[in-house]
Amino acid sequence: MNKVIAGLLVTLAVALGSLGLASPASAYPDTPPSTVPQVSSTTPDTQAAAAASSSELPSTGGPNAALLGGGVALVLVGGAVVVVARRRQTT
């Protein structure tokens, strides 16, 4: 029972610590632009039209390889811990 409580306390501490270190995404700058760009031409942009007709989608900024690799590493380490714990329990 003491191990379970200790494990829960460590998990809670890690979760609160990681939330404390997290920072919000900076999607927008703090200061708005001082001037608004004016469009002087009424003709469509040929590059935008060419990009819209392409069959390839632009990158949407999905998870990077480091994040996915870290997740795989956590799953592998967790699996190894479970296997070792079960072996010790049965012997």
TORPA-4810 file (N, C-alpha, C, O; in nm, 3 decimals):
<nodes>
NODE_1_0.081_-0.119_0.000_0.000_0.000_0.000_0.086_0.126_0.000_0.053_0.225_-0.067_M
NODE_2_0.196_0.123_0.075_0.285_0.238_0.079_0.348_0.266_-0.056_0.371_0.381_-0.093_N
NODE_3_0.377_0.158_-0.133_0.437_0.176_-0.265_0.337_0.242_-0.360_0.375_0.325_-0.442_K
NODE_4_0.212_0.206_-0.348_0.110_0.264_-0.434_0.095_0.413_-0.404_0.087_0.495_-0.496_V
NODE_5_0.091_0.448_-0.277_0.079_0.589_-0.238_0.202_0.668_-0.284_0.190_0.780_-0.333_I
NODE_6_0.320_0.609_-0.267_0.442_0.676_-0.311_0.442_0.694_-0.462_0.483_0.799_-0.512_A
NODE_7_0.397_0.594_-0.535_0.389_0.606_-0.680_0.293_0.714_-0.724_0.321_0.789_-0.818_G
NODE_8_0.178_0.722_-0.657_0.081_0.826_-0.690_0.136_0.965_-0.660_0.113_1.059_-0.737_L
NODE_9_0.208_0.979_-0.549_0.266_1.109_-0.515_0.372_1.150_-0.616_0.380_1.267_-0.654_L
NODE_10_0.455_1.055_-0.659_0.557_1.087_-0.759_0.492_1.125_-0.891_0.535_1.219_-0.957_V
NODE_11_0.388_1.052_-0.929_0.317_1.084_-1.054_0.255_1.222_-1.047_0.262_1.298_-1.144_T
NODE_12_0.194_1.255_-0.936_0.134_1.387_-0.919_0.240_1.496_-0.923_0.219_1.601_-0.984_L
NODE_13_0.354_1.472_-0.860_0.462_1.571_-0.860_0.516_1.594_-1.001_0.543_1.708_-1.040_A
NODE_14_0.533_1.487_-1.076_0.583_1.500_-1.213_0.482_1.574_-1.300_0.520_1.659_-1.380_V
NODE_15_0.354_1.542_-1.284_0.251_1.608_-1.364_0.245_1.758_-1.332_0.238_1.840_-1.423_A
NODE_16_0.249_1.793_-1.205_0.246_1.934_-1.168_0.372_2.007_-1.212_0.367_2.122_-1.254_L
NODE_17_0.485_1.938_-1.202_0.611_1.998_-1.247_0.612_2.024_-1.396_0.660_2.129_-1.441_G
NODE_18_0.561_1.930_-1.474_0.558_1.949_-1.619_0.459_2.058_-1.657_0.483_2.132_-1.753_S
NODE_19_0.348_2.069_-1.585_0.254_2.178_-1.612_0.316_2.313_-1.577_0.290_2.413_-1.644_L
NODE_20_0.396_2.315_-1.474_0.462_2.440_-1.435_0.566_2.485_-1.536_0.588_2.605_-1.553_G
NODE_21_0.629_2.391_-1.604_0.731_2.424_-1.703_0.672_2.455_-1.840_0.742_2.508_-1.927_L
NODE_22_0.546_2.422_-1.861_0.484_2.443_-1.992_0.459_2.592_-2.015_0.435_2.667_-1.921_A
NODE_23_0.467_2.631_-2.139_0.439_2.770_-2.174_0.338_2.772_-2.288_0.334_2.680_-2.370_S
NODE_24_0.256_2.875_-2.294_0.155_2.880_-2.400_0.220_2.904_-2.536_0.328_2.962_-2.545_P
NODE_25_0.154_2.860_-2.639_0.204_2.882_-2.774_0.193_3.029_-2.811_0.095_3.096_-2.776_A
NODE_26_0.291_3.078_-2.881_0.291_3.219_-2.922_0.242_3.228_-3.066_0.321_3.252_-3.157_S
NODE_27_0.114_3.210_-3.085_0.059_3.211_-3.219_0.049_3.352_-3.274_0.062_3.372_-3.394_A
NODE_28_0.027_3.449_-3.188_0.010_3.587_-3.231_0.109_3.675_-3.157_0.138_3.651_-3.040_Y
NODE_29_0.159_3.777_-3.223_0.252_3.868_-3.153_0.177_3.951_-3.049_0.055_3.968_-3.056_P
NODE_30_0.251_4.003_-2.954_0.192_4.085_-2.849_0.142_4.220_-2.901_0.043_4.274_-2.852_D
NODE_31_0.210_4.272_-3.001_0.171_4.402_-3.054_0.109_4.384_-3.192_0.165_4.312_-3.276_T
NODE_32_-0.004_4.447_-3.216_-0.066_4.436_-3.349_0.015_4.515_-3.451_0.088_4.606_-3.414_P
NODE_33_0.002_4.482_-3.578_0.077_4.559_-3.679_0.028_4.703_-3.684_-0.090_4.730_-3.665_P
NODE_34_0.120_4.795_-3.710_0.085_4.936_-3.710_0.015_4.978_-3.839_-0.064_5.073_-3.838_S
NODE_35_0.042_4.910_-3.948_-0.022_4.945_-4.075_-0.091_4.822_-4.131_-0.046_4.709_-4.112_T
NODE_36_-0.199_4.846_-4.200_-0.272_4.738_-4.266_-0.233_4.741_-4.413_-0.245_4.845_-4.478_V
NODE_37_-0.185_4.629_-4.468_-0.144_4.631_-4.609_-0.267_4.649_-4.700_-0.372_4.589_-4.679_P
NODE_38_-0.250_4.733_-4.800_-0.357_4.760_-4.896_-0.329_4.686_-5.025_-0.216_4.686_-5.075_Q
NODE_39_-0.431_4.623_-5.079_-0.418_4.552_-5.206_-0.458_4.647_-5.316_-0.569_4.699_-5.317_V
NODE_40_-0.366_4.669_-5.411_-0.395_4.764_-5.517_-0.439_4.695_-5.646_-0.493_4.759_-5.736_S
NODE_41_-0.416_4.565_-5.654_-0.449_4.493_-5.777_-0.574_4.408_-5.756_-0.594_4.350_-5.649_S
NODE_42_-0.657_4.402_-5.858_-0.777_4.317_-5.850_-0.758_4.185_-5.924_-0.849_4.102_-5.926_T
NODE_43_-0.642_4.166_-5.985_-0.617_4.040_-6.056_-0.574_3.934_-5.956_-0.504_3.965_-5.860_T
NODE_44_-0.616_3.809_-5.976_-0.578_3.703_-5.882_-0.430_3.671_-5.893_-0.367_3.688_-5.998_P
NODE_45_-0.377_3.624_-5.785_-0.236_3.585_-5.779_-0.219_3.452_-5.852_-0.289_3.355_-5.822_D
NODE_46_-0.129_3.447_-5.947_-0.113_3.324_-6.026_-0.046_3.214_-5.945_-0.073_3.097_-5.967_T
NODE_47_0.041_3.250_-5.851_0.106_3.148_-5.769_0.006_3.081_-5.676_0.012_2.960_-5.655_Q
NODE_48_-0.085_3.158_-5.620_-0.186_3.101_-5.531_-0.278_3.009_-5.608_-0.319_2.904_-5.557_A
NODE_49_-0.312_3.046_-5.730_-0.398_2.961_-5.812_-0.328_2.832_-5.848_-0.390_2.726_-5.851_A
NODE_50_-0.199_2.839_-5.875_-0.124_2.718_-5.908_-0.112_2.627_-5.787_-0.120_2.505_-5.801_A
NODE_51_-0.095_2.684_-5.669_-0.083_2.603_-5.548_-0.216_2.537_-5.514_-0.218_2.425_-5.463_A
NODE_52_-0.326_2.604_-5.542_-0.456_2.548_-5.510_-0.490_2.431_-5.599_-0.564_2.342_-5.558_A
NODE_53_-0.438_2.429_-5.722_-0.469_2.320_-5.813_-0.377_2.200_-5.795_-0.398_2.097_-5.859_S
NODE_54_-0.276_2.212_-5.711_-0.183_2.102_-5.689_-0.251_1.990_-5.611_-0.342_2.015_-5.532_S
NODE_55_-0.206_1.866_-5.634_-0.267_1.753_-5.565_-0.202_1.725_-5.429_-0.250_1.641_-5.354_S
NODE_56_-0.094_1.793_-5.398_-0.025_1.771_-5.271_-0.071_1.873_-5.168_-0.086_1.992_-5.198_E
NODE_57_-0.094_1.827_-5.047_-0.137_1.915_-4.940_-0.016_1.977_-4.871_0.088_1.912_-4.864_L
NODE_58_-0.027_2.098_-4.822_0.084_2.158_-4.750_0.103_2.092_-4.614_0.013_2.026_-4.562_P
NODE_59_0.220_2.110_-4.558_0.248_2.056_-4.426_0.161_2.126_-4.322_0.152_2.249_-4.321_S
NODE_60_0.098_2.049_-4.235_0.011_2.108_-4.134_0.078_2.120_-3.999_0.013_2.156_-3.901_T
NODE_61_0.205_2.090_-3.991_0.277_2.105_-3.864_0.245_1.995_-3.765_0.220_2.023_-3.647_G
NODE_62_0.244_1.872_-3.810_0.214_1.758_-3.723_0.326_1.733_-3.625_0.424_1.809_-3.621_G
NODE_63_0.314_1.629_-3.545_0.417_1.601_-3.444_0.551_1.568_-3.510_0.557_1.500_-3.612_P
NODE_64_0.657_1.618_-3.450_0.788_1.593_-3.508_0.843_1.458_-3.462_0.787_1.393_-3.374_N
NODE_65_0.953_1.419_-3.521_1.009_1.287_-3.497_1.057_1.271_-3.353_1.050_1.161_-3.297_A
NODE_66_1.106_1.378_-3.291_1.154_1.368_-3.153_1.040_1.334_-3.057_1.056_1.254_-2.965_A
NODE_67_0.925_1.396_-3.079_0.810_1.369_-2.994_0.762_1.225_-3.012_0.732_1.156_-2.915_L
NODE_68_0.754_1.180_-3.137_0.712_1.042_-3.162_0.814_0.943_-3.108_0.776_0.840_-3.052_L
NODE_69_0.942_0.972_-3.124_1.046_0.883_-3.071_1.042_0.874_-2.920_1.061_0.766_-2.863_G
NODE_70_1.016_0.987_-2.854_1.003_0.986_-2.708_0.885_0.903_-2.662_0.895_0.831_-2.562_G
NODE_71_0.773_0.911_-2.734_0.657_0.829_-2.700_0.685_0.680_-2.716_0.645_0.600_-2.631_G
NODE_72_0.753_0.644_-2.824_0.789_0.502_-2.845_0.883_0.455_-2.735_0.869_0.344_-2.684_V
NODE_73_0.979_0.539_-2.698_1.073_0.502_-2.591_0.999_0.480_-2.459_1.030_0.386_-2.386_A
NODE_74_0.903_0.567_-2.428_0.826_0.550_-2.304_0.745_0.421_-2.305_0.735_0.352_-2.204_L
NODE_75_0.687_0.388_-2.419_0.610_0.263_-2.429_0.701_0.143_-2.411_0.664_0.047_-2.342_V
NODE_76_0.819_0.145_-2.472_0.912_0.032_-2.460_0.962_0.017_-2.316_0.969_-0.095_-2.265_L
NODE_77_0.997_0.126_-2.252_1.045_0.119_-2.114_0.933_0.072_-2.021_0.957_-0.009_-1.932_V
NODE_78_0.812_0.123_-2.043_0.699_0.078_-1.961_0.671_-0.070_-1.978_0.641_-0.139_-1.881_G
NODE_79_0.679_-0.119_-2.101_0.661_-0.263_-2.125_0.767_-0.346_-2.056_0.737_-0.451_-1.999_G
NODE_80_0.891_-0.299_-2.061_0.999_-0.373_-1.994_0.979_-0.375_-1.843_1.005_-0.477_-1.779_A
NODE_81_0.935_-0.266_-1.786_0.910_-0.260_-1.641_0.798_-0.356_-1.602_0.808_-0.423_-1.499_V
NODE_82_0.694_-0.363_-1.682_0.583_-0.455_-1.652_0.629_-0.600_-1.660_0.594_-0.681_-1.575_V
NODE_83_0.708_-0.634_-1.762_0.757_-0.772_-1.777_0.844_-0.810_-1.658_0.830_-0.920_-1.604_V
NODE_84_0.935_-0.722_-1.618_1.024_-0.752_-1.505_0.943_-0.764_-1.376_0.970_-0.853_-1.295_V
NODE_85_0.845_-0.678_-1.357_0.764_-0.683_-1.234_0.683_-0.812_-1.228_0.668_-0.870_-1.120_A
NODE_86_0.631_-0.856_-1.339_0.554_-0.982_-1.340_0.644_-1.102_-1.315_0.604_-1.197_-1.247_R
NODE_87_0.765_-1.098_-1.369_0.858_-1.210_-1.344_0.894_-1.220_-1.196_0.899_-1.329_-1.139_R
NODE_88_0.918_-1.104_-1.135_0.955_-1.105_-0.993_0.837_-1.149_-0.907_0.856_-1.211_-0.803_R
NODE_89_0.717_-1.119_-0.950_0.600_-1.155_-0.873_0.573_-1.305_-0.877_0.527_-1.362_-0.778_Q
NODE_90_0.602_-1.369_-0.989_0.574_-1.513_-1.002_0.684_-1.599_-0.945_0.660_-1.717_-0.917_T
NODE_91_0.803_-1.547_-0.925_0.913_-1.631_-0.871_0.926_-1.617_-0.723_1.013_-1.680_-0.662_T
</nodes>
